[in-house]
Amino acid sequence: MARTRTFSGSQTAVNTNTVLTAQGSITSANNIIPGSGNNRIIAIYVSVGADFLGLGNAVYFIRVGGDGVSQGEQQIMVGAGGGQIVTTAQSAIFPFELGNGLPDNTYGNVDIECDGGGIVTVALEMAESDIGSIGAAVTLFFEHD
């Protein structure tokens, strides 16, 4: 059986770890890992967009952690952006999909072990240049008992 948890939020400073605590209109995210016993995250979908109030380039990554992530925090690169003209830089937002054969099997699948009933947290970071604010939504797909 599969179940999802989605987290959203904004990152407003470079090289800062910001835990995503919302689920859209719900301001307190449900971060309890579904099921009980040994479970795993089998796919991750991420969409990140920037306002480009600053010039430069940036890379975006997420940290999947919490006491329910059996092997400790996992850091995953999920995108990048930049440009030379403020507010008109790369404006297309493409979702990043990893796992369940997406984007294809070249990248392998996601297999992050978790403990059902434990806590999972998702944090967003921007590295390299401070290009302004970035907003993100991250969906974790759990396979559980």
ROBA-321452 format. One record per residue (C-alpha): residue in one letter; y, z, x. Coordinates in steps of 0.05 Angstrom, whole numbers, plus 5000, padded with zeros to 4 digits. Layout:
REM ROBA-321452
AYZX ...
***
This chain:
REM ROBA-321452
M500050005000 A507049845026 R513550205011 T520650115037 R526450545059 T533350215067 F539250515105 S546350255110 G552850445145 S558150235196 Q559050315270 T566350345292 A566050475367 V562350165425 N556750565460 T556351075404 N550051265365 T551451285290 V545851505243 L545751075179 T545751565122 A547151155059 Q543050705015 G548550274984 S551350664925 I546851264943 T550551664996 S544652105015 A538851665038 N531651855024 N528951895094 I522152195080 I516351755105 P512051565045 G504851785038 S501252325077 G497352295142 N497651715191 N502151145168 R506050595204 I512150165200 I509649445195 A516149055188 I523649145197 Y529148735164 V536348805190 S542948485172 V549148625214 G556248355206 A562648485245 D570048465229 F571848205299 L578448585304 G577448565380 L575747995427 G569347975468 N561948005458 A557348545433 V549948665424 Y547249075366 F541049505366 I537850035322 R534250675341 V528450875295 G526951615306 G525952285272 D520352795274 G515852335233 V515751775286 S509451955324 Q510951615391 G518351815394 E524651415384 Q524050655386 Q529950225406 I530249515379 M535348965392 V537448655326 G543148175341 A549447985379 G556247685365 G562847515396 G568547025403 Q575146855435 I579546875373 V580447515334 T577747505262 T575046785268 A569346925314 Q562046835293 S562346975219 A555446765195 I550747345182 F543347195188 P538147725173 F533647945230 E526447985207 L520848265250 G513648405230 N508648135179 G508647475217 L516247405214 P519847025244 D513146775268 N507247065306 T510346905373 Y513847575372 G507847975349 N508248485294 V511449165286 D506649755292 I510550405295 E506151005280 C509051535233 D506952165197 G507252135121 G511952675095 G515752685161 I522952475171 V525251795196 T532351655219 V535550985234 A541650955280 L546050355296 E549350205362 M554049675390 A554149565465 E558249145515 S565249015485 D568549385427 I569548805379 G571649245320 S567149515266 I560049285249 G556449425185 A548949415177 A543249485128 V536249645155 T529849625114 L523549925141 F516849715110 F511550265113 E504150165105 H501350825080 D495551155046 
***
